[in-house]
Amino acid sequence: GGSCSETRFDSLCVVRGKPYCMRHRGDCDHVVTIRGARLAHVDDELDAAAYPLRVFAARAFRRKCNMCSLFEASVVTRADAQAPCSPCFFCASCFECLHRKTDGTDAYSGYEKYAYYHE
């Protein structure tokens, strides 16, 4: 395992149909399955810089805030003693309300906080 950004596809030894785990950002795992491969066709893009080509784009999953269920999450916490679950997803407003004092300082510590980018 080297990093995703430094690994070339032609250096991998893959089995068609077998699921593999791709990890990025340290702990964000995705299941990747190679369903098929073929030789280049005359109609294919020949410029290597254009690859990888996106052949399918799933609909974006927009996770809602676990607290208000109204707004999209922008922050995720882990091991948060005040959260109902771990990981817990917060909109900016709920995160500020529950984790900051009125003077803007942290209300408490001991949890991990990450920016959340929609899947």
C-alpha positions in Angstrom: 0.0 0.0 0.0 1.2 3.3 -1.3 -0.9 6.4 -1.5 -3.7 6.6 -4.1 -2.1 9.7 -5.7 1.2 7.9 -6.3 -0.1 4.5 -7.4 -0.4 3.7 -11.1 -3.2 1.4 -12.2 -0.8 -0.7 -14.3 1.2 -1.5 -11.1 -1.8 -3.2 -9.5 -2.6 -6.9 -9.7 -6.4 -7.1 -9.7 -9.0 -9.8 -10.2 -12.1 -9.0 -12.2 -15.2 -9.0 -10.0 -13.3 -9.0 -6.7 -14.0 -6.1 -4.3 -11.0 -4.1 -3.1 -10.8 -1.4 -0.4 -9.5 2.0 -1.5 -8.6 4.2 1.5 -7.9 7.9 1.3 -7.7 10.8 3.8 -6.4 8.3 6.3 -9.6 6.5 7.3 -12.2 7.0 4.4 -12.8 3.6 2.8 -14.5 2.8 -0.5 -15.2 -0.5 -2.1 -13.9 -0.6 -5.7 -14.7 -3.5 -8.0 -13.2 -3.8 -11.5 -16.0 -5.3 -13.6 -14.1 -5.4 -16.9 -11.3 -4.1 -19.0 -10.7 -3.9 -22.8 -8.1 -2.8 -25.2 -8.3 0.8 -26.6 -10.6 1.4 -29.5 -10.1 3.9 -32.3 -13.0 6.0 -30.9 -11.5 6.1 -27.4 -9.6 9.0 -26.0 -5.9 8.4 -26.7 -4.5 11.2 -24.5 -3.3 9.5 -21.3 -3.8 12.8 -19.4 -7.6 12.5 -19.9 -7.7 9.4 -17.7 -9.2 8.2 -15.6 -12.5 8.7 -17.5 -15.7 8.8 -15.4 -18.1 6.3 -16.9 -20.7 6.4 -14.1 -21.6 9.1 -11.6 -23.9 8.1 -8.7 -26.3 10.7 -7.4 -24.7 12.7 -4.7 -25.8 11.6 -1.2 -26.5 14.7 0.9 -26.4 13.7 4.6 -28.5 15.8 6.9 -27.6 17.1 10.3 -28.2 14.4 13.0 -29.5 17.1 15.4 -32.0 19.2 13.4 -32.5 17.0 10.3 -33.1 20.2 8.3 -29.8 21.3 6.9 -27.0 19.5 5.2 -24.1 18.4 7.4 -20.8 20.2 7.1 -19.0 18.9 10.2 -18.6 15.3 11.5 -17.4 14.4 15.0 -16.1 11.1 16.5 -16.0 10.2 20.2 -18.1 13.3 21.0 -19.5 12.8 24.5 -22.4 15.3 23.8 -23.4 13.7 20.5 -26.1 11.0 20.2 -24.0 8.8 18.0 -20.4 8.4 16.7 -19.7 9.5 14.1 -22.2 12.4 14.3 -23.0 14.8 11.5 -23.8 18.4 12.2 -24.8 21.4 10.2 -22.7 24.5 10.9 -25.4 26.1 13.1 -26.0 23.0 15.3 -22.3 22.4 15.7 -21.7 26.0 16.8 -24.7 25.9 19.2 -23.6 22.7 20.9 -19.8 23.0 20.8 -19.1 26.8 21.3 -19.7 29.1 24.3 -21.2 32.5 23.6 -17.8 34.0 23.6 -16.7 31.7 20.7 -14.4 29.4 22.7 -14.8 25.7 22.8 -17.5 24.5 25.2 -15.7 21.2 25.8 -12.9 19.1 24.2 -12.1 15.4 23.9 -13.7 14.7 20.5 -12.4 14.6 16.9 -13.8 17.1 14.4 -13.5 16.9 10.6 -15.0 18.9 7.7 -17.6 16.8 6.0 -17.7 16.6 2.2 -20.8 15.0 0.8 -20.5 11.5 -0.6 
